Amino acid sequence: MSTLYKVMARTGFRGFKQGEEFEADLTPDEERRAKQRGSIRVVRRDPDKHKEEEKDG
Amino acid sequence: MAKRIALKDSVEVDGQDLSNDCRSVDFTSEHAREDVSGFNATGASEYLAGITTQSVTCEFFGDYSAAGTHQVLYPIHRDREIVTFAWRHDQTTAVSATNPELRGNVQVLTYSPGATRGETEAFSVEFTAADETGLQFYDTAAA
């Protein structure tokens, strides 16, 4: 199951327009950079990915 | 053969569409020329293709808004990150054999914005291929 993201940037993200939601398996680095610059926000976290993050951190 | 005027190009860095902040793209792929010439009757030289060096140089407008040029490019350079790059001729149509997309993982080794009084701020950024796959043209969209 992939993580659900919402596009926040006016210029879109990965071909999706501002306001659209998309499911993807972004790497932790991709997600961090995109969130930091305000391109996306997480709508629904992939439960498996979240478990991995908890284990790592 | 259809010639074109560059107007609708798509430039995407780290998933972020920077097309509207970009006004030129120059891709370079070069194999080093290694001289392997020996003595021979004609005196002609013989070469082999050596190491490959690839890069894309784009000219961007200075844009400091959210998800603009600076917010996308500077952290990539500062943190020595490797990110995706994609360029195709027509952003209004999908990737295909007649609208191929140059894609690859790149780094921004030099970041040098600048400004001149009274002039539009624009600066060049060189994206250097960062892994063994290099930068290649594809006929189909990325997975």
N, CA and C atoms of all chains as a GROMACS GRO file, in nm:
protein
  600
    1MET      N    1   0.085  -0.119   0.000
    1MET     CA    2   0.000   0.000   0.000
    1MET      C    3   0.089   0.125   0.000
    2SER      N    4   0.061   0.216  -0.090
    2SER     CA    5   0.143   0.336  -0.101
    2SER      C    6   0.091   0.447  -0.010
    3THR      N    7   0.173   0.546   0.010
    3THR     CA    8   0.131   0.663   0.088
    3THR      C    9   0.050   0.757  -0.001
    4LEU      N   10  -0.053   0.817   0.058
    4LEU     CA   11  -0.137   0.911  -0.017
    4LEU      C   12  -0.089   1.054   0.012
    5TYR      N   13  -0.059   1.126  -0.094
    5TYR     CA   14  -0.009   1.264  -0.082
    5TYR      C   15  -0.107   1.361  -0.147
    6LYS      N   16  -0.102   1.485  -0.099
    6LYS     CA   17  -0.177   1.593  -0.165
    6LYS      C   18  -0.076   1.696  -0.215
    7VAL      N   19  -0.096   1.741  -0.337
    7VAL     CA   20  -0.005   1.839  -0.397
    7VAL      C   21  -0.042   1.979  -0.348
    8MET      N   22   0.055   2.048  -0.289
    8MET     CA   23   0.032   2.182  -0.236
    8MET      C   24   0.091   2.290  -0.327
    9ALA      N   25   0.194   2.256  -0.402
    9ALA     CA   26   0.264   2.358  -0.483
    9ALA      C   27   0.180   2.402  -0.602
   10ARG      N   28   0.185   2.531  -0.631
   10ARG     CA   29   0.110   2.585  -0.744
   10ARG      C   30   0.158   2.527  -0.877
   11THR      N   31   0.284   2.485  -0.878
   11THR     CA   32   0.341   2.431  -1.001
   11THR      C   33   0.322   2.280  -1.012
   12GLY      N   34   0.254   2.222  -0.915
   12GLY     CA   35   0.231   2.078  -0.921
   12GLY      C   36   0.348   1.998  -0.870
   13PHE      N   37   0.331   1.867  -0.879
   13PHE     CA   38   0.438   1.777  -0.835
   13PHE      C   39   0.423   1.646  -0.910
   14ARG      N   40   0.530   1.602  -0.972
   14ARG     CA   41   0.533   1.475  -1.046
   14ARG      C   42   0.419   1.462  -1.146
   15GLY      N   43   0.384   1.571  -1.209
   15GLY     CA   44   0.279   1.568  -1.310
   15GLY      C   45   0.139   1.586  -1.254
   16PHE      N   46   0.126   1.591  -1.122
   16PHE     CA   47  -0.005   1.613  -1.061
   16PHE      C   48  -0.022   1.763  -1.031
   17LYS      N   49  -0.144   1.811  -1.047
   17LYS     CA   50  -0.171   1.953  -1.028
   17LYS      C   51  -0.196   1.986  -0.880
   18GLN      N   52  -0.185   2.113  -0.849
   18GLN     CA   53  -0.210   2.160  -0.712
   18GLN      C   54  -0.350   2.117  -0.668
   19GLY      N   55  -0.360   2.060  -0.548
   19GLY     CA   56  -0.489   2.016  -0.496
   19GLY      C   57  -0.519   1.869  -0.523
   20GLU      N   58  -0.451   1.811  -0.619
   20GLU     CA   59  -0.475   1.669  -0.651
   20GLU      C   60  -0.409   1.580  -0.546
   21GLU      N   61  -0.465   1.460  -0.532
   21GLU     CA   62  -0.404   1.362  -0.443
   21GLU      C   63  -0.350   1.247  -0.527
   22PHE      N   64  -0.242   1.189  -0.481
   22PHE     CA   65  -0.184   1.078  -0.555
   22PHE      C   66  -0.118   0.980  -0.458
   23GLU      N   67  -0.115   0.854  -0.498
   23GLU     CA   68  -0.048   0.753  -0.418
   23GLU      C   69   0.088   0.726  -0.479
   24ALA      N   70   0.188   0.716  -0.394
   24ALA     CA   71   0.322   0.688  -0.444
   24ALA      C   72   0.407   0.629  -0.334
   25ASP      N   73   0.517   0.571  -0.376
   25ASP     CA   74   0.617   0.520  -0.281
   25ASP      C   75   0.741   0.608  -0.292
   26LEU      N   76   0.732   0.728  -0.243
   26LEU     CA   77   0.848   0.816  -0.245
   26LEU      C   78   0.952   0.766  -0.146
   27THR      N   79   1.078   0.784  -0.178
   27THR     CA   80   1.182   0.750  -0.081
   27THR      C   81   1.173   0.851   0.033
   28PRO      N   82   1.225   0.815   0.150
   28PRO     CA   83   1.222   0.911   0.262
   28PRO      C   84   1.286   1.045   0.225
   29ASP      N   85   1.394   1.042   0.147
   29ASP     CA   86   1.461   1.168   0.107
   29ASP      C   87   1.373   1.251   0.012
   30GLU      N   88   1.310   1.183  -0.084
   30GLU     CA   89   1.221   1.254  -0.177
   30GLU      C   90   1.108   1.322  -0.101
   31GLU      N   91   1.050   1.244  -0.008
   31GLU     CA   92   0.936   1.297   0.068
   31GLU      C   93   0.980   1.415   0.156
   32ARG      N   94   1.094   1.401   0.221
   32ARG     CA   95   1.145   1.508   0.309
   32ARG      C   96   1.167   1.637   0.230
   33ARG      N   97   1.233   1.627   0.116
   33ARG     CA   98   1.262   1.748   0.037
   33ARG      C   99   1.133   1.813  -0.012
   34ALA      N  100   1.042   1.728  -0.061
   34ALA     CA  101   0.917   1.782  -0.117
   34ALA      C  102   0.832   1.848  -0.008
   35LYS      N  103   0.832   1.790   0.112
   35LYS     CA  104   0.756   1.850   0.222
   35LYS      C  105   0.821   1.980   0.268
   36GLN      N  106   0.953   1.980   0.274
   36GLN     CA  107   1.023   2.100   0.321
   36GLN      C  108   0.999   2.221   0.232
   37ARG      N  109   0.986   2.198   0.103
   37ARG     CA  110   0.964   2.313   0.014
   37ARG      C  111   0.815   2.338  -0.012
   38GLY      N  112   0.732   2.264   0.058
   38GLY     CA  113   0.589   2.290   0.050
   38GLY      C  114   0.523   2.234  -0.074
   39SER      N  115   0.582   2.133  -0.135
   39SER     CA  116   0.524   2.076  -0.257
   39SER      C  117   0.410   1.981  -0.227
   40ILE      N  118   0.422   1.906  -0.119
   40ILE     CA  119   0.322   1.803  -0.088
   40ILE      C  120   0.297   1.797   0.062
   41ARG      N  121   0.188   1.730   0.099
   41ARG     CA  122   0.171   1.691   0.238
   41ARG      C  123   0.113   1.550   0.241
   42VAL      N  124   0.138   1.480   0.349
   42VAL     CA  125   0.091   1.342   0.360
   42VAL      C  126  -0.055   1.342   0.403
   43VAL      N  127  -0.138   1.271   0.327
   43VAL     CA  128  -0.279   1.257   0.361
   43VAL      C  129  -0.299   1.129   0.442
   44ARG      N  130  -0.241   1.021   0.392
   44ARG     CA  131  -0.253   0.892   0.461
   44ARG      C  132  -0.122   0.817   0.447
   45ARG      N  133  -0.066   0.785   0.560
   45ARG     CA  134   0.066   0.720   0.560
   45ARG      C  135   0.053   0.570   0.532
   46ASP      N  136   0.146   0.520   0.451
   46ASP     CA  137   0.157   0.376   0.429
   46ASP      C  138   0.192   0.313   0.564
   47PRO      N  139   0.104   0.227   0.619
   47PRO     CA  140   0.129   0.170   0.752
   47PRO      C  141   0.262   0.096   0.760
   48ASP      N  142   0.299   0.025   0.655
   48ASP     CA  143   0.424  -0.050   0.657
   48ASP      C  144   0.544   0.044   0.664
   49LYS      N  145   0.535   0.153   0.589
   49LYS     CA  146   0.645   0.249   0.586
   49LYS      C  147   0.658   0.315   0.724
   50HIS      N  148   0.543   0.344   0.785
   50HIS     CA  149   0.544   0.409   0.915
   50HIS      C  150   0.611   0.318   1.018
   51LYS      N  151   0.583   0.185   1.007
   51LYS     CA  152   0.646   0.090   1.101
   51LYS      C  153   0.797   0.090   1.083
   52GLU      N  154   0.841   0.095   0.956
   52GLU     CA  155   0.984   0.096   0.929
   52GLU      C  156   1.049   0.221   0.989
   53GLU      N  157   0.981   0.335   0.975
   53GLU     CA  158   1.035   0.460   1.028
   53GLU      C  159   1.048   0.455   1.180
   54GLU      N  160   0.946   0.393   1.245
   54GLU     CA  161   0.950   0.382   1.392
   54GLU      C  162   1.066   0.294   1.434
   55LYS      N  163   1.086   0.184   1.357
   55LYS     CA  164   1.193   0.091   1.388
   55LYS      C  165   1.330   0.161   1.375
   56ASP      N  166   1.343   0.241   1.266
   56ASP     CA  167   1.468   0.312   1.240
   56ASP      C  168   1.496   0.421   1.344
   57GLY      N  169   1.392   0.484   1.383
   57GLY     CA  170   1.415   0.604   1.458
   57GLY      C  171   1.385   0.604   1.601
   58MET      N  172   1.014   1.557  -4.198
   58MET     CA  173   1.073   1.585  -4.066
   58MET      C  174   1.016   1.715  -4.012
   59ALA      N  175   0.973   1.710  -3.889
   59ALA     CA  176   0.912   1.828  -3.828
   59ALA      C  177   1.014   1.906  -3.746
   60LYS      N  178   1.032   2.030  -3.785
   60LYS     CA  179   1.119   2.116  -3.705
   60LYS      C  180   1.034   2.180  -3.597
   61ARG      N  181   1.096   2.247  -3.503
   61ARG     CA  182   1.014   2.301  -3.396
   61ARG      C  183   1.073   2.429  -3.340
   62ILE      N  184   0.987   2.506  -3.279
   62ILE     CA  185   1.028   2.620  -3.200
   62ILE      C  186   1.010   2.579  -3.055
   63ALA      N  187   1.112   2.594  -2.974
   63ALA     CA  188   1.104   2.554  -2.834
   63ALA      C  189   1.014   2.650  -2.758
   64LEU      N  190   0.898   2.602  -2.716
   64LEU     CA  191   0.803   2.684  -2.641
   64LEU      C  192   0.739   2.610  -2.525
   65LYS      N  193   0.712   2.480  -2.546
   65LYS     CA  194   0.631   2.407  -2.449
   65LYS      C  195   0.711   2.302  -2.374
   66ASP      N  196   0.840   2.322  -2.364
   66ASP     CA  197   0.923   2.220  -2.301
   66ASP      C  198   0.884   2.198  -2.155
   67SER      N  199   0.910   2.078  -2.109
   67SER     CA  200   0.885   2.044  -1.970
   67SER      C  201   1.018   2.016  -1.902
   68VAL      N  202   1.042   2.082  -1.789
   68VAL     CA  203   1.164   2.059  -1.711
   68VAL      C  204   1.123   2.027  -1.568
   69GLU      N  205   1.160   1.908  -1.524
   69GLU     CA  206   1.121   1.864  -1.390
   69GLU      C  207   1.245   1.823  -1.313
   70VAL      N  208   1.259   1.877  -1.191
   70VAL     CA  209   1.374   1.845  -1.106
   70VAL      C  210   1.319   1.796  -0.972
   71ASP      N  211   1.361   1.677  -0.931
   71ASP     CA  212   1.316   1.618  -0.805
   71ASP      C  213   1.163   1.614  -0.797
   72GLY      N  214   1.100   1.584  -0.908
   72GLY     CA  215   0.954   1.574  -0.913
   72GLY      C  216   0.883   1.707  -0.926
   73GLN      N  217   0.959   1.816  -0.917
   73GLN     CA  218   0.898   1.949  -0.919
   73GLN      C  219   0.903   2.008  -1.060
   74ASP      N  220   0.790   2.053  -1.107
   74ASP     CA  221   0.784   2.113  -1.241
   74ASP      C  222   0.842   2.254  -1.237
   75LEU      N  223   0.958   2.271  -1.300
   75LEU     CA  224   1.022   2.403  -1.304
   75LEU      C  225   1.016   2.463  -1.444
   76SER      N  226   0.928   2.410  -1.527
   76SER     CA  227   0.921   2.454  -1.668
   76SER      C  228   0.905   2.605  -1.680
   77ASN      N  229   0.815   2.661  -1.602
   77ASN     CA  230   0.786   2.803  -1.616
   77ASN      C  231   0.897   2.892  -1.560
   78ASP      N  232   0.988   2.833  -1.484
   78ASP     CA  233   1.102   2.908  -1.430
   78ASP      C  234   1.227   2.886  -1.514
   79CYS      N  235   1.213   2.815  -1.624
   79CYS     CA  236   1.330   2.777  -1.704
   79CYS      C  237   1.314   2.829  -1.847
   80ARG      N  238   1.424   2.880  -1.904
   80ARG     CA  239   1.413   2.930  -2.042
   80ARG      C  240   1.511   2.867  -2.139
   81SER      N  241   1.599   2.780  -2.089
   81SER     CA  242   1.683   2.708  -2.185
   81SER      C  243   1.735   2.579  -2.124
   82VAL      N  244   1.758   2.483  -2.211
   82VAL     CA  245   1.809   2.352  -2.170
   82VAL      C  246   1.917   2.310  -2.270
   83ASP      N  247   2.031   2.269  -2.218
   83ASP     CA  248   2.139   2.220  -2.305
   83ASP      C  249   2.194   2.089  -2.249
   84PHE      N  250   2.173   1.984  -2.324
   84PHE     CA  251   2.221   1.851  -2.282
   84PHE      C  252   2.352   1.820  -2.352
   85THR      N  253   2.446   1.767  -2.277
   85THR     CA  254   2.573   1.726  -2.335
   85THR      C  255   2.606   1.585  -2.290
   86SER      N  256   2.637   1.500  -2.385
   86SER     CA  257   2.684   1.364  -2.356
   86SER      C  258   2.808   1.341  -2.439
   87GLU      N  259   2.917   1.315  -2.371
   87GLU     CA  260   3.044   1.307  -2.443
   87GLU      C  261   3.126   1.186  -2.399
   88HIS      N  262   3.173   1.110  -2.499
   88HIS     CA  263   3.267   1.001  -2.470
   88HIS      C  264   3.407   1.056  -2.493
   89ALA      N  265   3.493   1.033  -2.401
   89ALA     CA  266   3.631   1.080  -2.418
   89ALA      C  267   3.695   1.009  -2.538
   90ARG      N  268   3.775   1.081  -2.613
   90ARG     CA  269   3.840   1.021  -2.730
   90ARG      C  270   3.978   0.973  -2.688
   91GLU      N  271   3.994   0.841  -2.688
   91GLU     CA  272   4.121   0.784  -2.646
   91GLU      C  273   4.201   0.742  -2.770
   92ASP      N  274   4.317   0.797  -2.782
   92ASP     CA  275   4.403   0.769  -2.898
   92ASP      C  276   4.472   0.635  -2.879
   93VAL      N  277   4.440   0.541  -2.966
   93VAL     CA  278   4.504   0.409  -2.960
   93VAL      C  279   4.578   0.384  -3.092
   94SER      N  280   4.630   0.489  -3.146
   94SER     CA  281   4.697   0.479  -3.276
   94SER      C  282   4.835   0.414  -3.261
   95GLY      N  283   4.861   0.326  -3.355
   95GLY     CA  284   4.994   0.268  -3.362
   95GLY      C  285   5.058   0.310  -3.493
   96PHE      N  286   5.179   0.273  -3.513
   96PHE     CA  287   5.243   0.299  -3.641
   96PHE      C  288   5.166   0.224  -3.750
   97ASN      N  289   5.143   0.289  -3.860
   97ASN     CA  290   5.076   0.219  -3.971
   97ASN      C  291   5.112   0.287  -4.102
   98ALA      N  292   5.083   0.218  -4.212
   98ALA     CA  293   5.129   0.262  -4.344
   98ALA      C  294   5.066   0.392  -4.389
   99THR      N  295   4.940   0.418  -4.350
   99THR     CA  296   4.871   0.539  -4.397
   99THR      C  297   4.893   0.659  -4.306
  100GLY      N  298   4.935   0.635  -4.186
  100GLY     CA  299   4.953   0.743  -4.091
  100GLY      C  300   4.823   0.788  -4.026
  101ALA      N  301   4.715   0.714  -4.052
  101ALA     CA  302   4.585   0.750  -3.994
  101ALA      C  303   4.582   0.719  -3.845
  102SER      N  304   4.500   0.796  -3.773
  102SER     CA  305   4.486   0.775  -3.630
  102SER      C  306   4.368   0.684  -3.600
  103GLU      N  307   4.377   0.620  -3.486
  103GLU     CA  308   4.272   0.529  -3.443
  103GLU      C  309   4.228   0.568  -3.303
  104TYR      N  310   4.096   0.573  -3.284
  104TYR     CA  311   4.046   0.616  -3.153
  104TYR      C  312   3.945   0.517  -3.099
  105LEU      N  313   3.936   0.513  -2.968
  105LEU     CA  314   3.830   0.439  -2.900
  105LEU      C  315   3.752   0.538  -2.814
  106ALA      N  316   3.624   0.505  -2.793
  106ALA     CA  317   3.542   0.588  -2.706
  106ALA      C  318   3.574   0.554  -2.561
  107GLY      N  319   3.611   0.655  -2.484
  107GLY     CA  320   3.649   0.633  -2.345
  107GLY      C  321   3.536   0.662  -2.249
  108ILE      N  322   3.570   0.720  -2.137
  108ILE     CA  323   3.468   0.744  -2.034
  108ILE      C  324   3.364   0.844  -2.083
  109THR      N  325   3.243   0.825  -2.034
  109THR     CA  326   3.130   0.910  -2.074
  109THR      C  327   3.103   1.014  -1.966
  110THR      N  328   3.089   1.138  -2.008
  110THR     CA  329   3.053   1.246  -1.917
  110THR      C  330   2.925   1.308  -1.968
  111GLN      N  331   2.826   1.321  -1.880
  111GLN     CA  332   2.696   1.377  -1.921
  111GLN      C  333   2.651   1.486  -1.825
  112SER      N  334   2.591   1.586  -1.881
  112SER     CA  335   2.534   1.691  -1.797
  112SER      C  336   2.424   1.766  -1.874
  113VAL      N  337   2.341   1.834  -1.800
  113VAL     CA  338   2.239   1.921  -1.859
  113VAL      C  339   2.254   2.058  -1.793
  114THR      N  340   2.261   2.160  -1.876
  114THR     CA  341   2.268   2.295  -1.822
  114THR      C  342   2.139   2.368  -1.854
  115CYS      N  343   2.075   2.419  -1.751
  115CYS     CA  344   1.949   2.492  -1.767
  115CYS      C  345   1.967   2.635  -1.721
  116GLU      N  346   1.898   2.724  -1.787
  116GLU     CA  347   1.896   2.862  -1.739
  116GLU      C  348   1.761   2.886  -1.671
  117PHE      N  349   1.769   2.922  -1.544
  117PHE     CA  350   1.648   2.943  -1.463
  117PHE      C  351   1.633   3.090  -1.425
  118PHE      N  352   1.508   3.131  -1.410
  118PHE     CA  353   1.480   3.261  -1.352
  118PHE      C  354   1.493   3.249  -1.201
  119GLY      N  355   1.537   3.357  -1.136
  119GLY     CA  356   1.541   3.357  -0.990
  119GLY      C  357   1.398   3.359  -0.937
  120ASP      N  358   1.360   3.257  -0.864
  120ASP     CA  359   1.224   3.247  -0.810
  120ASP      C  360   1.237   3.193  -0.668
  121TYR      N  361   1.205   3.278  -0.571
  121TYR     CA  362   1.225   3.241  -0.431
  121TYR      C  363   1.094   3.206  -0.361
  122SER      N  364   0.989   3.183  -0.440
  122SER     CA  365   0.859   3.147  -0.382
  122SER      C  366   0.860   2.999  -0.343
  123ALA      N  367   0.752   2.956  -0.275
  123ALA     CA  368   0.741   2.816  -0.234
  123ALA      C  369   0.749   2.725  -0.356
  124ALA      N  370   0.835   2.625  -0.347
  124ALA     CA  371   0.857   2.528  -0.454
  124ALA      C  372   0.909   2.594  -0.582
  125GLY      N  373   0.965   2.714  -0.568
  125GLY     CA  374   1.027   2.781  -0.683
  125GLY      C  375   1.171   2.734  -0.701
  126THR      N  376   1.238   2.795  -0.798
  126THR     CA  377   1.373   2.754  -0.835
  126THR      C  378   1.467   2.740  -0.714
  127HIS      N  379   1.472   2.843  -0.632
  127HIS     CA  380   1.568   2.841  -0.522
  127HIS      C  381   1.534   2.733  -0.420
  128GLN      N  382   1.406   2.723  -0.385
  128GLN     CA  383   1.367   2.625  -0.283
  128GLN      C  384   1.386   2.481  -0.331
  129VAL      N  385   1.384   2.462  -0.460
  129VAL     CA  386   1.408   2.327  -0.513
  129VAL      C  387   1.557   2.300  -0.525
  130LEU      N  388   1.629   2.395  -0.585
  130LEU     CA  389   1.768   2.367  -0.623
  130LEU      C  390   1.870   2.383  -0.511
  131TYR      N  391   1.852   2.485  -0.428
  131TYR     CA  392   1.956   2.510  -0.328
  131TYR      C  393   1.973   2.394  -0.228
  132PRO      N  394   1.865   2.338  -0.171
  132PRO     CA  395   1.885   2.225  -0.078
  132PRO      C  396   1.952   2.105  -0.145
  133ILE      N  397   1.923   2.085  -0.272
  133ILE     CA  398   1.986   1.973  -0.345
  133ILE      C  399   2.136   1.993  -0.351
  134HIS      N  400   2.176   2.117  -0.381
  134HIS     CA  401   2.319   2.147  -0.385
  134HIS      C  402   2.380   2.142  -0.245
  135ARG      N  403   2.317   2.211  -0.150
  135ARG     CA  404   2.371   2.222  -0.014
  135ARG      C  405   2.393   2.086   0.051
  136ASP      N  406   2.295   1.998   0.033
  136ASP     CA  407   2.299   1.869   0.101
  136ASP      C  408   2.357   1.758   0.014
  137ARG      N  409   2.412   1.796  -0.103
  137ARG     CA  410   2.477   1.699  -0.192
  137ARG      C  411   2.384   1.583  -0.226
  138GLU      N  412   2.258   1.616  -0.251
  138GLU     CA  413   2.157   1.514  -0.278
  138GLU      C  414   2.161   1.472  -0.425
  139ILE      N  415   2.118   1.350  -0.450
  139ILE     CA  416   2.101   1.300  -0.587
  139ILE      C  417   1.951   1.294  -0.613
  140VAL      N  418   1.907   1.360  -0.720
  140VAL     CA  419   1.764   1.372  -0.747
  140VAL      C  420   1.734   1.339  -0.894
  141THR      N  421   1.607   1.324  -0.924
  141THR     CA  422   1.568   1.294  -1.062
  141THR      C  423   1.562   1.423  -1.145
  142PHE      N  424   1.594   1.407  -1.273
  142PHE     CA  425   1.582   1.518  -1.369
  142PHE      C  426   1.507   1.464  -1.490
  143ALA      N  427   1.419   1.545  -1.547
  143ALA     CA  428   1.348   1.504  -1.669
  143ALA      C  429   1.322   1.626  -1.757
  144TRP      N  430   1.344   1.607  -1.886
  144TRP     CA  431   1.316   1.713  -1.985
  144TRP      C  432   1.254   1.650  -2.109
  145ARG      N  433   1.143   1.707  -2.154
  145ARG     CA  434   1.087   1.664  -2.283
  145ARG      C  435   1.038   1.787  -2.358
  146HIS      N  436   1.022   1.770  -2.488
  146HIS     CA  437   0.995   1.886  -2.574
  146HIS      C  438   0.857   1.946  -2.556
  147ASP      N  439   0.758   1.859  -2.533
  147ASP     CA  440   0.621   1.909  -2.528
  147ASP      C  441   0.553   1.864  -2.400
  148GLN      N  442   0.529   1.959  -2.312
  148GLN     CA  443   0.467   1.924  -2.183
  148GLN      C  444   0.319   1.893  -2.196
  149THR      N  445   0.258   1.924  -2.312
  149THR     CA  446   0.114   1.903  -2.327
  149THR      C  447   0.080   1.764  -2.378
  150THR      N  448   0.182   1.688  -2.416
  150THR     CA  449   0.156   1.551  -2.461
  150THR      C  450   0.245   1.453  -2.385
  151ALA      N  451   0.202   1.329  -2.382
  151ALA     CA  452   0.273   1.226  -2.306
  151ALA      C  453   0.406   1.191  -2.371
  152VAL      N  454   0.489   1.127  -2.294
  152VAL     CA  455   0.618   1.080  -2.345
  152VAL      C  456   0.593   0.975  -2.452
  153SER      N  457   0.662   0.986  -2.564
  153SER     CA  458   0.647   0.891  -2.674
  153SER      C  459   0.773   0.896  -2.759
  154ALA      N  460   0.772   0.817  -2.866
  154ALA     CA  461   0.888   0.816  -2.955
  154ALA      C  462   0.910   0.953  -3.019
  155THR      N  463   0.802   1.027  -3.041
  155THR     CA  464   0.815   1.160  -3.102
  155THR      C  465   0.819   1.272  -2.998
  156ASN      N  466   0.808   1.234  -2.872
  156ASN     CA  467   0.820   1.332  -2.762
  156ASN      C  468   0.902   1.265  -2.652
  157PRO      N  469   1.026   1.229  -2.685
  157PRO     CA  470   1.108   1.152  -2.590
  157PRO      C  471   1.146   1.236  -2.469
  158GLU      N  472   1.171   1.166  -2.361
  158GLU     CA  473   1.206   1.236  -2.236
  158GLU      C  474   1.348   1.200  -2.195
  159LEU      N  475   1.427   1.301  -2.171
  159LEU     CA  476   1.561   1.281  -2.116
  159LEU      C  477   1.547   1.268  -1.965
  160ARG      N  478   1.594   1.155  -1.912
  160ARG     CA  479   1.578   1.132  -1.768
  160ARG      C  480   1.706   1.076  -1.707
  161GLY      N  481   1.721   1.102  -1.578
  161GLY     CA  482   1.833   1.042  -1.506
  161GLY      C  483   1.845   1.102  -1.368
  162ASN      N  484   1.936   1.045  -1.292
  162ASN     CA  485   1.964   1.098  -1.158
  162ASN      C  486   2.083   1.193  -1.168
  163VAL      N  487   2.068   1.306  -1.104
  163VAL     CA  488   2.169   1.412  -1.119
  163VAL      C  489   2.205   1.474  -0.984
  164GLN      N  490   2.316   1.550  -0.989
  164GLN     CA  491   2.358   1.632  -0.875
  164GLN      C  492   2.376   1.775  -0.922
  165VAL      N  493   2.369   1.866  -0.828
  165VAL     CA  494   2.398   2.007  -0.859
  165VAL      C  495   2.529   2.040  -0.788
  166LEU      N  496   2.640   2.032  -0.860
  166LEU     CA  497   2.771   2.051  -0.797
  166LEU      C  498   2.804   2.199  -0.776
  167THR      N  499   2.749   2.283  -0.862
  167THR     CA  500   2.773   2.427  -0.848
  167THR      C  501   2.639   2.498  -0.849
  168TYR      N  502   2.620   2.587  -0.755
  168TYR     CA  503   2.497   2.667  -0.751
  168TYR      C  504   2.538   2.812  -0.741
  169SER      N  505   2.505   2.891  -0.840
  169SER     CA  506   2.560   3.027  -0.844
  169SER      C  507   2.458   3.130  -0.894
  170PRO      N  508   2.353   3.155  -0.816
  170PRO     CA  509   2.260   3.261  -0.857
  170PRO      C  510   2.326   3.397  -0.846
  171GLY      N  511   2.275   3.491  -0.922
  171GLY     CA  512   2.330   3.627  -0.917
  171GLY      C  513   2.226   3.723  -0.970
  172ALA      N  514   2.250   3.851  -0.951
  172ALA     CA  515   2.153   3.951  -0.995
  172ALA      C  516   2.224   4.078  -1.038
  173THR      N  517   2.165   4.147  -1.134
  173THR     CA  518   2.215   4.276  -1.181
  173THR      C  519   2.102   4.377  -1.172
  174ARG      N  520   2.134   4.494  -1.122
  174ARG     CA  521   2.032   4.597  -1.103
  174ARG      C  522   1.955   4.624  -1.233
  175GLY      N  523   1.824   4.618  -1.221
  175GLY     CA  524   1.740   4.651  -1.334
  175GLY      C  525   1.720   4.540  -1.435
  176GLU      N  526   1.784   4.425  -1.411
  176GLU     CA  527   1.772   4.316  -1.508
  176GLU      C  528   1.700   4.196  -1.446
  177THR      N  529   1.640   4.117  -1.531
  177THR     CA  530   1.574   3.994  -1.486
  177THR      C  531   1.678   3.901  -1.426
  178GLU      N  532   1.648   3.850  -1.309
  178GLU     CA  533   1.743   3.758  -1.248
  178GLU      C  534   1.731   3.621  -1.315
  179ALA      N  535   1.840   3.576  -1.369
  179ALA     CA  536   1.845   3.443  -1.430
  179ALA      C  537   1.986   3.389  -1.415
  180PHE      N  538   1.996   3.260  -1.400
  180PHE     CA  539   2.129   3.200  -1.382
  180PHE      C  540   2.129   3.056  -1.432
  181SER      N  541   2.248   3.008  -1.464
  181SER     CA  542   2.260   2.872  -1.518
  181SER      C  543   2.289   2.772  -1.408
  182VAL      N  544   2.233   2.655  -1.423
  182VAL     CA  545   2.258   2.545  -1.329
  182VAL      C  546   2.295   2.423  -1.410
  183GLU      N  547   2.407   2.361  -1.373
  183GLU     CA  548   2.449   2.240  -1.442
  183GLU      C  549   2.412   2.118  -1.359
  184PHE      N  550   2.339   2.028  -1.421
  184PHE     CA  551   2.303   1.902  -1.356
  184PHE      C  552   2.397   1.794  -1.410
  185THR      N  553   2.472   1.732  -1.321
  185THR     CA  554   2.569   1.632  -1.363
  185THR      C  555   2.514   1.493  -1.335
  186ALA      N  556   2.523   1.405  -1.433
  186ALA     CA  557   2.475   1.267  -1.416
  186ALA      C  558   2.544   1.205  -1.295
  187ALA      N  559   2.464   1.134  -1.212
  187ALA     CA  560   2.516   1.094  -1.082
  187ALA      C  561   2.532   0.943  -1.063
  188ASP      N  562   2.490   0.864  -1.159
  188ASP     CA  563   2.507   0.720  -1.141
  188ASP      C  564   2.536   0.651  -1.274
  189GLU      N  565   2.549   0.519  -1.270
  189GLU     CA  566   2.594   0.445  -1.387
  189GLU      C  567   2.490   0.441  -1.498
  190THR      N  568   2.365   0.468  -1.466
  190THR     CA  569   2.261   0.469  -1.569
  190THR      C  570   2.275   0.592  -1.658
  191GLY      N  571   2.322   0.699  -1.599
  191GLY     CA  572   2.342   0.822  -1.676
  191GLY      C  573   2.212   0.888  -1.716
  192LEU      N  574   2.222   0.979  -1.810
  192LEU     CA  575   2.105   1.048  -1.864
  192LEU      C  576   2.074   0.986  -1.999
  193GLN      N  577   1.949   0.942  -2.016
  193GLN     CA  578   1.910   0.877  -2.141
  193GLN      C  579   1.775   0.927  -2.186
  194PHE      N  580   1.753   0.921  -2.318
  194PHE     CA  581   1.622   0.952  -2.372
  194PHE      C  582   1.534   0.827  -2.368
  195TYR      N  583   1.412   0.843  -2.319
  195TYR     CA  584   1.316   0.733  -2.310
  195TYR      C  585   1.192   0.765  -2.393
  196ASP      N  586   1.132   0.658  -2.448
  196ASP     CA  587   1.010   0.672  -2.529
  196ASP      C  588   0.884   0.651  -2.446
  197THR      N  589   0.903   0.604  -2.323
  197THR     CA  590   0.787   0.576  -2.237
  197THR      C  591   0.804   0.648  -2.104
  198ALA      N  592   0.691   0.675  -2.040
  198ALA     CA  593   0.694   0.749  -1.914
  198ALA      C  594   0.763   0.668  -1.805
  199ALA      N  595   0.815   0.739  -1.706
  199ALA     CA  596   0.882   0.671  -1.594
  199ALA      C  597   0.780   0.589  -1.517
  200ALA      N  598   0.828   0.479  -1.459
  200ALA     CA  599   0.738   0.391  -1.382
  200ALA      C  600   0.691   0.460  -1.255
   0.00000   0.00000   0.00000
